[in-house]
Amino acid sequence: MSSSPDRLVYMANQIGKFFHAQGRDRAVAGVAEHIRKFWDPRMLKAILAHVDAGGAGLDPDVHEAIASLKNA
């Protein structure tokens, strides 16, 4: 497991690319669900901290998906 912000951003954006073809709303929901189900809690905590710090490098839909996990 790698929890460096750059690696997590890359991984999250790759998930976003997979869901992109499904349309924005489904992509945001799909990314959020995938990260919630499959990411280690330490990875989730690190990517949430990255979003809180501005979320540099995250695609807009991925940023939205991760931000939605803060309230879940």
Secondary structure, 3 states (H helix, E strand, C coil): CCCCHHHHHHHHHHHHHHHHCCCHHHHHHHHHHHHHHHCCHHHHHHHHHHHHCCCCCCCHHHHHHHHHHCCC
